[in-house]
Amino acid sequence: MSKLLKRVIKDAAFRRRVWIGPATDEAEIAELIRKLKPRRFNGALKRFGPPRDGGYLMPDDLEGVCACVSPGVADECGFELDLADRGIASFLADASVERAPLEHPKLHFTKLFLDSYRSDTTTTIDDFCRTIPGFAEGDDLILQLDIEGAEYRVIDSMSEALLKRFRIMVVEFHHLEQLFDRLCFDHIRACFAKMTRHHAVVHIHPNNYFKTPVRHGNLSVPSILEFTFYRRDRAAFSDFPPLDFPHPLDIDNWPPHPPLALPPCWR
């Protein structure tokens, strides 16, 4: 295709608010997905939170956890209430709402967004965690992160020392169809490389808010995936036999929408 024709197509698309950029090589995406396949561990997953959006699967290994860091509040706190029943306080942050969905002695709310910089409405995850009572004592934490795409900036800005403090991390990754864009792929790959430096992926659940994955060749990428990461020093991990999906405790996030299975390339 001539340079002139490419320019005409890109300009026409841009006028319709669509940007066309270089595509990622399929083999690179496949290699990243291979590295993120969930692994078995010598323990069990338990569901925390409601039987709908806002519920997540985590290893049932909470003894000694001092707090849960939970930015992105909206109107659901069933996950945090289940942790409260286990004696774990949650520290919530969200500038888009005025308060936590309900009052509870184990729920502590701050009206700020987590991001990669400090401002009147934002703070970094390291600064936020320093406000948690007892944080300096060095006990383990849980991270539950659902912040509509800002997760990449928050993870990128997180210190190595804080990353290692999280025994378990549940992160909802958005816009994963952007793996097919060259520039976005490099950023997303770096984010996952950081997340798996000290943690293994033990569960993935597709959020069925978007009804169909983006497909290309042998790849199928849901727009939103919920990942559970478990720190490597807490268990023994294995790749065999392969895990079965969906997990018996998995539940569709949006019941009115069709179920969305985890595509085979992610298993």
PEHUKA-V591897 format. One record per backbone hydrogen bond with DSSP energy under -0.5 kcal/mol. NH is the residue of the N-H (numbers start at 0). CO is the residue of the C=O. E is the energy in kcal/mol with one decimal. If there is no record, write none. Layout:
nh=NH co=CO e=E
nh=NH co=CO e=E
This chain:
nh=5 co=1 e=-2.3
nh=6 co=2 e=-2.3
nh=7 co=3 e=-2.3
nh=8 co=4 e=-2.4
nh=9 co=5 e=-2.6
nh=10 co=6 e=-2.7
nh=11 co=7 e=-2.3
nh=12 co=8 e=-2.4
nh=13 co=9 e=-2.6
nh=14 co=10 e=-1.9
nh=15 co=11 e=-0.7
nh=15 co=12 e=-0.9
nh=16 co=13 e=-2.1
nh=17 co=12 e=-2.2
nh=20 co=18 e=-0.5
nh=23 co=179 e=-2.2
nh=27 co=24 e=-0.9
nh=28 co=24 e=-1.5
nh=29 co=25 e=-2.5
nh=30 co=26 e=-1.9
nh=31 co=27 e=-2.0
nh=32 co=28 e=-2.6
nh=33 co=29 e=-2.2
nh=34 co=30 e=-1.7
nh=35 co=31 e=-0.9
nh=35 co=32 e=-0.8
nh=36 co=33 e=-1.0
nh=37 co=265 e=-0.6
nh=38 co=200 e=-2.5
nh=39 co=237 e=-2.4
nh=41 co=235 e=-1.2
nh=42 co=40 e=-2.2
nh=45 co=57 e=-3.2
nh=47 co=55 e=-3.0
nh=51 co=49 e=-1.6
nh=52 co=252 e=-1.3
nh=54 co=51 e=-1.6
nh=55 co=47 e=-2.8
nh=57 co=45 e=-2.5
nh=59 co=43 e=-2.2
nh=60 co=58 e=-2.2
nh=64 co=61 e=-2.3
nh=65 co=139 e=-2.9
nh=66 co=139 e=-0.7
nh=67 co=88 e=-2.4
nh=68 co=141 e=-3.3
nh=69 co=67 e=-0.6
nh=69 co=90 e=-2.6
nh=71 co=92 e=-2.8
nh=75 co=72 e=-1.5
nh=80 co=76 e=-2.1
nh=81 co=77 e=-2.0
nh=82 co=78 e=-1.6
nh=83 co=79 e=-2.3
nh=84 co=80 e=-1.9
nh=85 co=81 e=-0.6
nh=85 co=82 e=-1.1
nh=86 co=83 e=-2.0
nh=87 co=82 e=-2.4
nh=88 co=65 e=-0.5
nh=88 co=86 e=-0.5
nh=89 co=105 e=-2.9
nh=90 co=67 e=-2.9
nh=91 co=89 e=-0.6
nh=91 co=107 e=-2.9
nh=92 co=69 e=-0.9
nh=93 co=109 e=-1.9
nh=96 co=93 e=-0.7
nh=106 co=103 e=-1.9
nh=107 co=89 e=-2.2
nh=107 co=105 e=-0.5
nh=109 co=91 e=-1.9
nh=111 co=109 e=-2.0
nh=112 co=120 e=-3.1
nh=114 co=122 e=-2.5
nh=118 co=121 e=-2.1
nh=122 co=112 e=-2.0
nh=127 co=123 e=-2.4
nh=128 co=124 e=-2.4
nh=129 co=125 e=-1.5
nh=130 co=126 e=-0.5
nh=130 co=127 e=-1.4
nh=131 co=128 e=-1.7
nh=134 co=131 e=-2.3
nh=136 co=133 e=-1.5
nh=137 co=134 e=-1.7
nh=139 co=63 e=-0.6
nh=140 co=164 e=-2.4
nh=141 co=66 e=-1.8
nh=142 co=167 e=-2.2
nh=143 co=68 e=-2.8
nh=144 co=169 e=-2.9
nh=145 co=70 e=-1.3
nh=145 co=143 e=-0.6
nh=149 co=146 e=-1.8
nh=151 co=148 e=-0.9
nh=153 co=149 e=-2.3
nh=154 co=150 e=-2.6
nh=155 co=151 e=-2.2
nh=156 co=152 e=-1.7
nh=157 co=153 e=-0.7
nh=157 co=154 e=-0.9
nh=162 co=158 e=-2.3
nh=163 co=159 e=-1.9
nh=164 co=160 e=-0.5
nh=164 co=161 e=-1.3
nh=165 co=161 e=-0.8
nh=165 co=162 e=-1.0
nh=166 co=140 e=-2.5
nh=166 co=164 e=-0.8
nh=167 co=140 e=-1.0
nh=168 co=228 e=-2.3
nh=169 co=142 e=-3.2
nh=170 co=168 e=-0.6
nh=170 co=226 e=-2.2
nh=171 co=144 e=-2.7
nh=172 co=170 e=-0.8
nh=172 co=224 e=-2.8
nh=175 co=222 e=-2.4
nh=177 co=174 e=-2.0
nh=178 co=175 e=-2.0
nh=179 co=176 e=-1.6
nh=180 co=177 e=-1.7
nh=181 co=21 e=-2.5
nh=184 co=180 e=-2.8
nh=185 co=181 e=-1.7
nh=186 co=182 e=-1.4
nh=187 co=183 e=-2.8
nh=188 co=184 e=-3.1
nh=189 co=185 e=-1.7
nh=190 co=186 e=-1.8
nh=191 co=187 e=-2.4
nh=192 co=188 e=-2.3
nh=193 co=189 e=-1.8
nh=194 co=190 e=-2.1
nh=195 co=191 e=-1.8
nh=196 co=193 e=-1.4
nh=199 co=229 e=-2.8
nh=201 co=227 e=-2.7
nh=202 co=227 e=-1.1
nh=204 co=225 e=-2.2
nh=206 co=223 e=-1.9
nh=207 co=205 e=-0.6
nh=209 co=206 e=-0.7
nh=210 co=208 e=-0.6
nh=213 co=220 e=-2.7
nh=214 co=212 e=-0.5
nh=215 co=218 e=-2.2
nh=218 co=215 e=-2.4
nh=220 co=213 e=-2.9
nh=221 co=219 e=-0.5
nh=224 co=172 e=-1.9
nh=225 co=204 e=-3.0
nh=226 co=170 e=-2.9
nh=226 co=224 e=-0.6
nh=227 co=202 e=-2.4
nh=228 co=168 e=-3.3
nh=229 co=199 e=-2.6
nh=230 co=166 e=-2.6
nh=231 co=197 e=-2.6
nh=233 co=230 e=-1.9
nh=234 co=231 e=-0.7
nh=237 co=39 e=-2.0
nh=249 co=246 e=-2.1
nh=254 co=252 e=-0.5
nh=256 co=253 e=-2.0
nh=265 co=262 e=-2.0
nh=266 co=263 e=-1.5
